Amino acid sequence: MKVGIIGASGYGGLELIRLLHNHPEVEQLDLFTSSEEGTLFSNKFPHTKNLYDQPLLKIDHEQLTGYDVLFASTPAGVTSKLLPPLIASSPKLIDLSGDFRLKDTVEYERWYKKAAAPVEAVEQSAYGLTEWNTEEISKAQLIANPGCYPTAVLLSLLPLIKEKLIDASSLIIDAKSGVSGAGNTPGPMTHFSETNENFSIYKIHEHQHIPEIEQGIAQFGAQKIHVTFTTHLIPMTRGIMATSYAPVNSGVTKEQLVGCLKESYAGRPFVRVISESSKFCTKQVAGSNYCDIHVKVDPRTNRATIVSVIDNLVKGAAGQAVQNMNVQFGLDETTGLTQVPLFI
């Protein structure tokens, strides 16, 4: 396949390059930029020396034709204008930004503070939560790759909500992410002296992933609810841990919750349900496309604690995007994604 990456020099783009480099079906990989046209990629990122000694290409619609698939890893507000004109042409499009995730364009503008993509383009997109939307992904030309936090949250909660094992109306989600989730543009919040030996809470009740989580619960869990969702920044590079709290419904046990999760993800290679473990941490999925889930019930409070961990740059971004590409082209969804996690 001939593949292009728009926004190749961001963290999401770098992860796409790492994963696609060894993908057996990818024969050509071209890299596009909005601001550094002509710069040799390996000069900018020395770890790619002798691998990608090619100049970054200018982003324009004439240049973006003739590809089997185009990945877009750009800030919000870019692909809403860039991708719609390409829908009528041949390439499959996989957008890692938030521009096509929310079906309600008014909600998009409210939460993202940017002009929404054309309604007809949003309606044509398929939400790329692979394990829950495989059929639609396989038929779609434009994939809205999920956000990192919604991926971790929805994978861990949807089976339990769908089967009405927990009371989702009282759902509280506490999530923590490494600094790479903020992208590679320097800012006050990600400055080393602000992040190191520090622990920050941000976007309280204002995070743009809140409506995405609620939309996913409505679409796949058949319940319209509002969630309390809080995000924190951890002084580490990679990883997300999402810890959710909800009352269990009458008579529901931990064994039922675990059984439901295992049944829901039977045959889905990238979701691992850890029923018993003395250690559960972000490092167990670092560098990989896995989502690990663990659940316990407190009999004193009748409340479940549901924990999930992902690598925000892989299952939360580039890995899930490659997984979606595999589904689009009828490949085994694990193709190019069988890396063992980097625990050390």
FIZA-481100 format. One record per residue (C-alpha): residue number from 1; x, y negated, z; residue in three letters. Coordinates in nm, 4 decimals, padded with zeros to 6 digits. Layout:
FIZA-481100
num:NUM&x:X&y:Y&z:Z&residuo:ALA .
...
end
This chain:
FIZA-481100
num:1&x:00.0000&y:00.0000&z:00.0000&residuo:MET .
num:2&x:00.0990&y:-00.3604&z:-00.0588&residuo:LYS .
num:3&x:00.0496&y:-00.5555&z:00.2649&residuo:VAL .
num:4&x:00.0755&y:-00.9226&z:00.3548&residuo:GLY .
num:5&x:00.1001&y:-01.0812&z:00.7009&residuo:ILE .
num:6&x:-00.0194&y:-01.4404&z:00.7376&residuo:ILE .
num:7&x:00.1442&y:-01.5982&z:01.0414&residuo:GLY .
num:8&x:00.4264&y:-01.3450&z:01.0477&residuo:ALA .
num:9&x:00.6495&y:-01.5395&z:01.2869&residuo:SER .
num:10&x:00.4130&y:-01.5338&z:01.5845&residuo:GLY .
num:11&x:00.4130&y:-01.2584&z:01.8452&residuo:TYR .
num:12&x:00.1190&y:-01.0825&z:01.6810&residuo:GLY .
num:13&x:00.2949&y:-01.1004&z:01.3453&residuo:GLY .
num:14&x:00.6167&y:-00.9602&z:01.4909&residuo:LEU .
num:15&x:00.4272&y:-00.6649&z:01.6364&residuo:GLU .
num:16&x:00.2550&y:-00.6032&z:01.3029&residuo:LEU .
num:17&x:00.5969&y:-00.5911&z:01.1355&residuo:ILE .
num:18&x:00.7290&y:-00.3485&z:01.3984&residuo:ARG .
num:19&x:00.4335&y:-00.1131&z:01.3547&residuo:LEU .
num:20&x:00.3930&y:-00.1392&z:00.9773&residuo:LEU .
num:21&x:00.7659&y:-00.0971&z:00.9090&residuo:HIS .
num:22&x:00.7388&y:00.2765&z:00.9774&residuo:ASN .
num:23&x:00.3831&y:00.3230&z:00.8501&residuo:HIS .
num:24&x:00.4057&y:00.5970&z:00.5844&residuo:PRO .
num:25&x:00.1486&y:00.4339&z:00.3542&residuo:GLU .
num:26&x:00.3025&y:00.0849&z:00.3483&residuo:VAL .
num:27&x:00.5417&y:00.0358&z:00.0570&residuo:GLU .
num:28&x:00.5654&y:-00.3443&z:00.0483&residuo:GLN .
num:29&x:00.5368&y:-00.5928&z:00.3332&residuo:LEU .
num:30&x:00.5326&y:-00.9653&z:00.2526&residuo:ASP .
num:31&x:00.5500&y:-01.2365&z:00.5180&residuo:LEU .
num:32&x:00.3670&y:-01.5717&z:00.4973&residuo:PHE .
num:33&x:00.4046&y:-01.8929&z:00.6964&residuo:THR .
num:34&x:00.2294&y:-02.2290&z:00.7147&residuo:SER .
num:35&x:00.5345&y:-02.4320&z:00.8144&residuo:SER .
num:36&x:00.8651&y:-02.2520&z:00.7412&residuo:GLU .
num:37&x:00.8449&y:-02.1650&z:00.3724&residuo:GLU .
num:38&x:01.1773&y:-02.0402&z:00.2372&residuo:GLY .
num:39&x:01.3303&y:-01.9648&z:00.5777&residuo:THR .
num:40&x:01.4958&y:-01.6244&z:00.5851&residuo:LEU .
num:41&x:01.3001&y:-01.4175&z:00.8310&residuo:PHE .
num:42&x:01.6067&y:-01.2389&z:00.9680&residuo:SER .
num:43&x:01.7744&y:-01.5746&z:01.0351&residuo:ASN .
num:44&x:01.4807&y:-01.6721&z:01.2512&residuo:LYS .
num:45&x:01.4563&y:-01.3291&z:01.4170&residuo:PHE .
num:46&x:01.8014&y:-01.1629&z:01.4213&residuo:PRO .
num:47&x:01.6611&y:-00.8295&z:01.5388&residuo:HIS .
num:48&x:01.5246&y:-00.7847&z:01.1831&residuo:THR .
num:49&x:01.8679&y:-00.8229&z:01.0159&residuo:LYS .
num:50&x:01.9072&y:-00.5851&z:00.7177&residuo:ASN .
num:51&x:01.5382&y:-00.5024&z:00.7542&residuo:LEU .
num:52&x:01.3666&y:-00.8294&z:00.6583&residuo:TYR .
num:53&x:01.6264&y:-01.0536&z:00.4940&residuo:ASP .
num:54&x:01.3491&y:-01.2121&z:00.2881&residuo:GLN .
num:55&x:01.2245&y:-01.5724&z:00.2706&residuo:PRO .
num:56&x:00.8943&y:-01.6568&z:00.4306&residuo:LEU .
num:57&x:00.6303&y:-01.7249&z:00.1664&residuo:LEU .
num:58&x:00.3953&y:-02.0208&z:00.1394&residuo:LYS .
num:59&x:00.0316&y:-01.9605&z:00.2305&residuo:ILE .
num:60&x:-00.1956&y:-02.0371&z:-00.0626&residuo:ASP .
num:61&x:-00.4782&y:-01.8481&z:-00.2288&residuo:HIS .
num:62&x:-00.2842&y:-01.7772&z:-00.5481&residuo:GLU .
num:63&x:-00.0063&y:-01.6149&z:-00.3465&residuo:GLN .
num:64&x:-00.2546&y:-01.4071&z:-00.1456&residuo:LEU .
num:65&x:-00.3919&y:-01.2054&z:-00.4368&residuo:THR .
num:66&x:-00.2969&y:-00.8543&z:-00.5399&residuo:GLY .
num:67&x:-00.2681&y:-00.7100&z:-00.1892&residuo:TYR .
num:68&x:-00.4387&y:-00.4001&z:-00.0561&residuo:ASP .
num:69&x:-00.4717&y:-00.5576&z:00.2868&residuo:VAL .
num:70&x:-00.3946&y:-00.8940&z:00.4442&residuo:LEU .
num:71&x:-00.3464&y:-00.9400&z:00.8173&residuo:PHE .
num:72&x:-00.3934&y:-01.2890&z:00.9596&residuo:ALA .
num:73&x:-00.2272&y:-01.3630&z:01.2927&residuo:SER .
num:74&x:-00.2900&y:-01.7342&z:01.3350&residuo:THR .
num:75&x:-00.4285&y:-01.9714&z:01.5976&residuo:PRO .
num:76&x:-00.8061&y:-02.0146&z:01.6116&residuo:ALA .
num:77&x:-00.9472&y:-02.2495&z:01.3514&residuo:GLY .
num:78&x:-00.7165&y:-02.1472&z:01.0640&residuo:VAL .
num:79&x:-00.8728&y:-01.8351&z:00.9135&residuo:THR .
num:80&x:-01.2252&y:-01.9803&z:00.9291&residuo:SER .
num:81&x:-01.1174&y:-02.1868&z:00.6261&residuo:LYS .
num:82&x:-00.8476&y:-01.9627&z:00.4783&residuo:LEU .
num:83&x:-01.0188&y:-01.6246&z:00.4521&residuo:LEU .
num:84&x:-01.3758&y:-01.6865&z:00.3224&residuo:PRO .
num:85&x:-01.2580&y:-01.7655&z:-00.0351&residuo:PRO .
num:86&x:-01.0737&y:-01.4303&z:-00.0378&residuo:LEU .
num:87&x:-01.3779&y:-01.2197&z:00.0522&residuo:ILE .
num:88&x:-01.4929&y:-01.2033&z:-00.3089&residuo:ALA .
num:89&x:-01.1515&y:-01.0724&z:-00.4222&residuo:SER .
num:90&x:-00.9962&y:-00.7341&z:-00.3629&residuo:SER .
num:91&x:-00.7897&y:-00.7281&z:-00.0425&residuo:PRO .
num:92&x:-00.9110&y:-00.5899&z:00.2875&residuo:LYS .
num:93&x:-00.8856&y:-00.8669&z:00.5476&residuo:LEU .
num:94&x:-00.8046&y:-00.8154&z:00.9150&residuo:ILE .
num:95&x:-00.8181&y:-01.1300&z:01.1275&residuo:ASP .
num:96&x:-00.6427&y:-01.1244&z:01.4646&residuo:LEU .
num:97&x:-00.7722&y:-01.4700&z:01.5616&residuo:SER .
num:98&x:-01.1116&y:-01.5384&z:01.7165&residuo:GLY .
num:99&x:-01.2657&y:-01.7065&z:01.4137&residuo:ASP .
num:100&x:-01.5023&y:-01.4255&z:01.3094&residuo:PHE .
num:101&x:-01.5654&y:-01.2466&z:01.6404&residuo:ARG .
num:102&x:-01.8698&y:-01.4372&z:01.7606&residuo:LEU .
num:103&x:-02.1768&y:-01.3875&z:01.5431&residuo:LYS .
num:104&x:-02.3369&y:-01.7014&z:01.6830&residuo:ASP .
num:105&x:-02.1457&y:-01.9879&z:01.5217&residuo:THR .
num:106&x:-02.2926&y:-02.2397&z:01.7665&residuo:VAL .
num:107&x:-02.1454&y:-02.0350&z:02.0509&residuo:GLU .
num:108&x:-01.8126&y:-02.0233&z:01.8687&residuo:TYR .
num:109&x:-01.7984&y:-02.4012&z:01.8460&residuo:GLU .
num:110&x:-01.9018&y:-02.4360&z:02.2096&residuo:ARG .
num:111&x:-01.6295&y:-02.2072&z:02.3432&residuo:TRP .
num:112&x:-01.3471&y:-02.2630&z:02.0910&residuo:TYR .
num:113&x:-01.4039&y:-02.6378&z:02.0385&residuo:LYS .
num:114&x:-01.3453&y:-02.5948&z:01.6635&residuo:LYS .
num:115&x:-01.5589&y:-02.5887&z:01.3496&residuo:ALA .
num:116&x:-01.6982&y:-02.2412&z:01.2855&residuo:ALA .
num:117&x:-01.6448&y:-02.0295&z:00.9745&residuo:ALA .
num:118&x:-01.9293&y:-02.0210&z:00.7199&residuo:PRO .
num:119&x:-02.2243&y:-01.8198&z:00.8526&residuo:VAL .
num:120&x:-02.2275&y:-01.5874&z:00.5519&residuo:GLU .
num:121&x:-01.8609&y:-01.4958&z:00.6099&residuo:ALA .
num:122&x:-01.9204&y:-01.4312&z:00.9812&residuo:VAL .
num:123&x:-02.2189&y:-01.2118&z:00.8972&residuo:GLU .
num:124&x:-02.0063&y:-01.0035&z:00.6588&residuo:GLN .
num:125&x:-01.7381&y:-00.9353&z:00.9189&residuo:SER .
num:126&x:-01.7265&y:-00.6182&z:01.1286&residuo:ALA .
num:127&x:-01.6188&y:-00.6381&z:01.4923&residuo:TYR .
num:128&x:-01.3025&y:-00.4301&z:01.5141&residuo:GLY .
num:129&x:-01.3406&y:-00.2455&z:01.8444&residuo:LEU .
num:130&x:-01.2308&y:00.0746&z:01.6760&residuo:THR .
num:131&x:-01.3667&y:00.3358&z:01.9144&residuo:GLU .
num:132&x:-01.7132&y:00.1767&z:01.9142&residuo:TRP .
num:133&x:-01.7587&y:00.0478&z:01.5613&residuo:ASN .
num:134&x:-01.5784&y:00.2975&z:01.3383&residuo:THR .
num:135&x:-01.8530&y:00.3331&z:01.0779&residuo:GLU .
num:136&x:-01.8940&y:-00.0409&z:01.0214&residuo:GLU .
num:137&x:-01.5168&y:-00.0904&z:01.0130&residuo:ILE .
num:138&x:-01.4802&y:00.1791&z:00.7466&residuo:SER .
num:139&x:-01.7215&y:-00.0088&z:00.5166&residuo:LYS .
num:140&x:-01.6164&y:-00.3683&z:00.5843&residuo:ALA .
num:141&x:-01.3846&y:-00.5883&z:00.3842&residuo:GLN .
num:142&x:-01.3358&y:-00.8392&z:00.6686&residuo:LEU .
num:143&x:-01.2529&y:-00.7165&z:01.0193&residuo:ILE .
num:144&x:-01.2709&y:-00.9449&z:01.3229&residuo:ALA .
num:145&x:-01.0065&y:-00.7878&z:01.5434&residuo:ASN .
num:146&x:-01.1133&y:-00.8118&z:01.9111&residuo:PRO .
num:147&x:-00.9435&y:-01.0274&z:02.1686&residuo:GLY .
num:148&x:-00.6980&y:-00.8667&z:02.4084&residuo:CYS .
num:149&x:-00.9057&y:-00.9160&z:02.7224&residuo:TYR .
num:150&x:-01.2336&y:-00.7975&z:02.5617&residuo:PRO .
num:151&x:-01.0574&y:-00.4840&z:02.4345&residuo:THR .
num:152&x:-00.9444&y:-00.3863&z:02.7843&residuo:ALA .
num:153&x:-01.2780&y:-00.4798&z:02.9434&residuo:VAL .
num:154&x:-01.5178&y:-00.3307&z:02.6892&residuo:LEU .
num:155&x:-01.3383&y:00.0009&z:02.6495&residuo:LEU .
num:156&x:-01.3518&y:00.0583&z:03.0236&residuo:SER .
num:157&x:-01.7113&y:-00.0550&z:03.0817&residuo:LEU .
num:158&x:-01.9214&y:00.0250&z:02.7746&residuo:LEU .
num:159&x:-01.9769&y:00.3980&z:02.8422&residuo:PRO .
num:160&x:-02.0851&y:00.3286&z:03.2000&residuo:LEU .
num:161&x:-02.3161&y:00.0435&z:03.0983&residuo:ILE .
num:162&x:-02.4653&y:00.2332&z:02.8040&residuo:LYS .
num:163&x:-02.5498&y:00.5339&z:03.0246&residuo:GLU .
num:164&x:-02.6803&y:00.3021&z:03.3006&residuo:LYS .
num:165&x:-02.4441&y:00.4406&z:03.5634&residuo:LEU .
num:166&x:-02.3515&y:00.0961&z:03.6959&residuo:ILE .
num:167&x:-02.5507&y:-00.2195&z:03.7616&residuo:ASP .
num:168&x:-02.4032&y:-00.4526&z:03.5008&residuo:ALA .
num:169&x:-02.6117&y:-00.7480&z:03.6206&residuo:SER .
num:170&x:-02.3702&y:-00.7861&z:03.9140&residuo:SER .
num:171&x:-02.0531&y:-00.7333&z:03.7118&residuo:LEU .
num:172&x:-01.7364&y:-00.9147&z:03.8208&residuo:ILE .
num:173&x:-01.4230&y:-00.8835&z:03.6040&residuo:ILE .
num:174&x:-01.0798&y:-00.9855&z:03.7316&residuo:ASP .
num:175&x:-00.8150&y:-00.9797&z:03.4567&residuo:ALA .
num:176&x:-00.4418&y:-01.0488&z:03.4470&residuo:LYS .
num:177&x:-00.2123&y:-01.0907&z:03.1477&residuo:SER .
num:178&x:00.1532&y:-01.1275&z:03.0652&residuo:GLY .
num:179&x:00.2866&y:-01.4508&z:02.9170&residuo:VAL .
num:180&x:00.3011&y:-01.3260&z:02.5551&residuo:SER .
num:181&x:-00.0787&y:-01.3508&z:02.5462&residuo:GLY .
num:182&x:-00.0368&y:-01.7282&z:02.5173&residuo:ALA .
num:183&x:00.1594&y:-01.6971&z:02.1908&residuo:GLY .
num:184&x:00.5091&y:-01.8210&z:02.1129&residuo:ASN .
num:185&x:00.4406&y:-02.1954&z:02.1030&residuo:THR .
num:186&x:00.6010&y:-02.3405&z:02.4183&residuo:PRO .
num:187&x:00.3718&y:-02.5104&z:02.6672&residuo:GLY .
num:188&x:00.3690&y:-02.6290&z:03.0301&residuo:PRO .
num:189&x:00.1876&y:-02.3197&z:03.1542&residuo:MET .
num:190&x:00.4366&y:-02.0782&z:02.9945&residuo:THR .
num:191&x:00.7534&y:-02.2749&z:03.0734&residuo:HIS .
num:192&x:00.9955&y:-02.0430&z:03.2581&residuo:PHE .
num:193&x:01.0123&y:-02.2606&z:03.5679&residuo:SER .
num:194&x:00.6301&y:-02.2725&z:03.5832&residuo:GLU .
num:195&x:00.5803&y:-01.8983&z:03.5259&residuo:THR .
num:196&x:00.8712&y:-01.7338&z:03.7045&residuo:ASN .
num:197&x:00.7903&y:-01.6276&z:04.0632&residuo:GLU .
num:198&x:00.4440&y:-01.7728&z:04.0192&residuo:ASN .
num:199&x:00.0885&y:-01.6459&z:03.9757&residuo:PHE .
num:200&x:-00.1693&y:-01.8672&z:03.8056&residuo:SER .
num:201&x:-00.5430&y:-01.8668&z:03.7509&residuo:ILE .
num:202&x:-00.6691&y:-02.0435&z:03.4397&residuo:TYR .
num:203&x:-00.9821&y:-02.1301&z:03.2376&residuo:LYS .
num:204&x:-01.2133&y:-02.0547&z:03.5306&residuo:ILE .
num:205&x:-01.5613&y:-01.9866&z:03.3839&residuo:HIS .
num:206&x:-01.4371&y:-02.1369&z:03.0560&residuo:GLU .
num:207&x:-01.2400&y:-01.8617&z:02.8823&residuo:HIS .
num:208&x:-01.3371&y:-01.8104&z:02.5172&residuo:GLN .
num:209&x:-01.3418&y:-01.4329&z:02.5671&residuo:HIS .
num:210&x:-01.6471&y:-01.4550&z:02.7960&residuo:ILE .
num:211&x:-01.9035&y:-01.4738&z:02.5122&residuo:PRO .
num:212&x:-01.7142&y:-01.2029&z:02.3226&residuo:GLU .
num:213&x:-01.7415&y:-00.9658&z:02.6191&residuo:ILE .
num:214&x:-02.1114&y:-01.0441&z:02.6607&residuo:GLU .
num:215&x:-02.1729&y:-00.9969&z:02.2878&residuo:GLN .
num:216&x:-01.9946&y:-00.6592&z:02.2965&residuo:GLY .
num:217&x:-02.2023&y:-00.5417&z:02.5928&residuo:ILE .
num:218&x:-02.5209&y:-00.6429&z:02.4108&residuo:ALA .
num:219&x:-02.4141&y:-00.4828&z:02.0819&residuo:GLN .
num:220&x:-02.2797&y:-00.1512&z:02.2105&residuo:PHE .
num:221&x:-02.4190&y:-00.1261&z:02.5641&residuo:GLY .
num:222&x:-02.7719&y:-00.2496&z:02.4820&residuo:ALA .
num:223&x:-02.7828&y:-00.4912&z:02.7768&residuo:GLN .
num:224&x:-02.7931&y:-00.8705&z:02.7619&residuo:LYS .
num:225&x:-02.6113&y:-00.9976&z:03.0689&residuo:ILE .
num:226&x:-02.3825&y:-01.2752&z:03.1870&residuo:HIS .
num:227&x:-02.0514&y:-01.1725&z:03.3400&residuo:VAL .
num:228&x:-01.8212&y:-01.3368&z:03.5904&residuo:THR .
num:229&x:-01.4827&y:-01.3162&z:03.4179&residuo:PHE .
num:230&x:-01.1631&y:-01.4618&z:03.5639&residuo:THR .
num:231&x:-00.8164&y:-01.4674&z:03.4062&residuo:THR .
num:232&x:-00.4716&y:-01.4910&z:03.5624&residuo:HIS .
num:233&x:-00.1187&y:-01.5292&z:03.4266&residuo:LEU .
num:234&x:00.1452&y:-01.2876&z:03.5552&residuo:ILE .
num:235&x:00.5234&y:-01.3505&z:03.5227&residuo:PRO .
num:236&x:00.5827&y:-01.0592&z:03.2856&residuo:MET .
num:237&x:00.6067&y:-01.0426&z:02.9064&residuo:THR .
num:238&x:00.3510&y:-00.7779&z:02.8093&residuo:ARG .
num:239&x:00.0420&y:-00.6174&z:02.9490&residuo:GLY .
num:240&x:-00.3136&y:-00.6668&z:03.0681&residuo:ILE .
num:241&x:-00.4843&y:-00.5172&z:03.3689&residuo:MET .
num:242&x:-00.8600&y:-00.5674&z:03.3837&residuo:ALA .
num:243&x:-01.0253&y:-00.4738&z:03.7135&residuo:THR .
num:244&x:-01.4058&y:-00.4695&z:03.7109&residuo:SER .
num:245&x:-01.6414&y:-00.4371&z:04.0065&residuo:TYR .
num:246&x:-02.0055&y:-00.3271&z:03.9853&residuo:ALA .
num:247&x:-02.2570&y:-00.1463&z:04.2080&residuo:PRO .
num:248&x:-02.3220&y:00.2123&z:04.1027&residuo:VAL .
num:249&x:-02.6831&y:00.3078&z:04.0428&residuo:ASN .
num:250&x:-02.8634&y:00.5379&z:04.2841&residuo:SER .
num:251&x:-02.6969&y:00.8739&z:04.3344&residuo:GLY .
num:252&x:-02.4107&y:00.8127&z:04.0918&residuo:VAL .
num:253&x:-02.0743&y:00.9613&z:04.1929&residuo:THR .
num:254&x:-01.7157&y:00.9014&z:04.0891&residuo:LYS .
num:255&x:-01.7210&y:01.2386&z:03.9124&residuo:GLU .
num:256&x:-02.0122&y:01.1227&z:03.6968&residuo:GLN .
num:257&x:-01.8330&y:00.8024&z:03.6038&residuo:LEU .
num:258&x:-01.5160&y:00.9904&z:03.5104&residuo:VAL .
num:259&x:-01.7158&y:01.2512&z:03.3204&residuo:GLY .
num:260&x:-01.9003&y:00.9838&z:03.1256&residuo:CYS .
num:261&x:-01.5758&y:00.8129&z:03.0241&residuo:LEU .
num:262&x:-01.4122&y:01.1394&z:02.9215&residuo:LYS .
num:263&x:-01.7126&y:01.2459&z:02.7169&residuo:GLU .
num:264&x:-01.7378&y:00.9070&z:02.5477&residuo:SER .
num:265&x:-01.3743&y:00.9110&z:02.4386&residuo:TYR .
num:266&x:-01.3337&y:01.2811&z:02.3599&residuo:ALA .
num:267&x:-01.1434&y:01.2989&z:02.0341&residuo:GLY .
num:268&x:-01.0382&y:00.9321&z:02.0505&residuo:ARG .
num:269&x:-00.6587&y:00.9564&z:02.0831&residuo:PRO .
num:270&x:-00.5860&y:00.6074&z:02.2126&residuo:PHE .
num:271&x:-00.8140&y:00.6000&z:02.5170&residuo:VAL .
num:272&x:-00.6843&y:00.8003&z:02.8130&residuo:ARG .
num:273&x:-00.9032&y:00.8504&z:03.1188&residuo:VAL .
num:274&x:-00.6826&y:00.8985&z:03.4255&residuo:ILE .
num:275&x:-00.9033&y:01.0701&z:03.6806&residuo:SER .
num:276&x:-00.6414&y:01.1156&z:03.9545&residuo:GLU .
num:277&x:-00.3217&y:00.9163&z:03.9818&residuo:SER .
num:278&x:-00.0970&y:00.7823&z:04.2556&residuo:SER .
num:279&x:00.0370&y:00.5214&z:04.0125&residuo:LYS .
num:280&x:-00.1611&y:00.3087&z:03.7664&residuo:PHE .
num:281&x:00.0179&y:00.0166&z:03.6033&residuo:CYS .
num:282&x:00.0667&y:-00.1858&z:03.2865&residuo:THR .
num:283&x:00.4053&y:-00.0282&z:03.2112&residuo:LYS .
num:284&x:00.2439&y:00.3074&z:03.1362&residuo:GLN .
num:285&x:00.1054&y:00.1649&z:02.8117&residuo:VAL .
num:286&x:00.3737&y:-00.0948&z:02.7205&residuo:ALA .
num:287&x:00.4657&y:-00.0969&z:02.3531&residuo:GLY .
num:288&x:00.1874&y:00.1501&z:02.2699&residuo:SER .
num:289&x:-00.1672&y:00.1511&z:02.1345&residuo:ASN .
num:290&x:-00.3092&y:00.3261&z:02.4419&residuo:TYR .
num:291&x:-00.5809&y:00.2017&z:02.6738&residuo:CYS .
num:292&x:-00.5697&y:00.3819&z:03.0085&residuo:ASP .
num:293&x:-00.8746&y:00.3774&z:03.2375&residuo:ILE .
num:294&x:-00.9103&y:00.4685&z:03.6049&residuo:HIS .
num:295&x:-01.2226&y:00.4503&z:03.8221&residuo:VAL .
num:296&x:-01.3075&y:00.4972&z:04.1889&residuo:LYS .
num:297&x:-01.6244&y:00.4517&z:04.3964&residuo:VAL .
num:298&x:-01.6229&y:00.3032&z:04.7459&residuo:ASP .
num:299&x:-01.8924&y:00.4937&z:04.9409&residuo:PRO .
num:300&x:-01.9073&y:00.2200&z:05.2051&residuo:ARG .
num:301&x:-02.0158&y:-00.0486&z:04.9577&residuo:THR .
num:302&x:-02.1596&y:00.1733&z:04.6841&residuo:ASN .
num:303&x:-01.9447&y:-00.0235&z:04.4407&residuo:ARG .
num:304&x:-01.7257&y:00.1075&z:04.1587&residuo:ALA .
num:305&x:-01.3810&y:-00.0291&z:04.0797&residuo:THR .
num:306&x:-01.3001&y:00.0267&z:03.7122&residuo:ILE .
num:307&x:-00.9438&y:-00.0492&z:03.6021&residuo:VAL .
num:308&x:-00.7990&y:-00.0533&z:03.2517&residuo:SER .
num:309&x:-00.4530&y:-00.1359&z:03.1190&residuo:VAL .
num:310&x:-00.3375&y:-00.2176&z:02.7657&residuo:ILE .
num:311&x:-00.0428&y:-00.3810&z:02.5952&residuo:ASP .
num:312&x:-00.1937&y:-00.7139&z:02.4900&residuo:ASN .
num:313&x:00.0231&y:-00.7290&z:02.1765&residuo:LEU .
num:314&x:-00.0545&y:-00.3732&z:02.0614&residuo:VAL .
num:315&x:-00.3957&y:-00.2330&z:02.1568&residuo:LYS .
num:316&x:-00.4944&y:-00.5931&z:02.2296&residuo:GLY .
num:317&x:-00.3808&y:-00.7208&z:01.8887&residuo:ALA .
num:318&x:-00.1496&y:-00.5690&z:01.6252&residuo:ALA .
num:319&x:-00.1936&y:-00.2013&z:01.7148&residuo:GLY .
num:320&x:-00.5713&y:-00.2155&z:01.7046&residuo:GLN .
num:321&x:-00.5433&y:-00.4079&z:01.3760&residuo:ALA .
num:322&x:-00.3340&y:-00.1269&z:01.2224&residuo:VAL .
num:323&x:-00.5778&y:00.1270&z:01.3678&residuo:GLN .
num:324&x:-00.8582&y:-00.0609&z:01.1918&residuo:ASN .
num:325&x:-00.6607&y:-00.0649&z:00.8663&residuo:MET .
num:326&x:-00.6264&y:00.3117&z:00.8923&residuo:ASN .
num:327&x:-01.0026&y:00.3458&z:00.9342&residuo:VAL .
num:328&x:-01.0693&y:00.1117&z:00.6403&residuo:GLN .
num:329&x:-00.8550&y:00.3228&z:00.4087&residuo:PHE .
num:330&x:-00.9727&y:00.6632&z:00.5319&residuo:GLY .
num:331&x:-00.6422&y:00.7496&z:00.7007&residuo:LEU .
num:332&x:-00.6011&y:00.9282&z:01.0319&residuo:ASP .
num:333&x:-00.6408&y:00.6450&z:01.2828&residuo:GLU .
num:334&x:-00.3133&y:00.7380&z:01.4562&residuo:THR .
num:335&x:-00.1026&y:00.6845&z:01.1417&residuo:THR .
num:336&x:00.1965&y:00.4677&z:01.2291&residuo:GLY .
num:337&x:00.0813&y:00.4351&z:01.5906&residuo:LEU .
num:338&x:00.2231&y:00.7367&z:01.7720&residuo:THR .
num:339&x:00.4927&y:00.5500&z:01.9678&residuo:GLN .
num:340&x:00.5551&y:00.6704&z:02.3210&residuo:VAL .
num:341&x:00.5048&y:00.3849&z:02.5747&residuo:PRO .
num:342&x:00.8164&y:00.1956&z:02.6858&residuo:LEU .
num:343&x:00.8051&y:00.2588&z:03.0608&residuo:PHE .
num:344&x:01.1565&y:00.1284&z:03.1250&residuo:ILE .
end
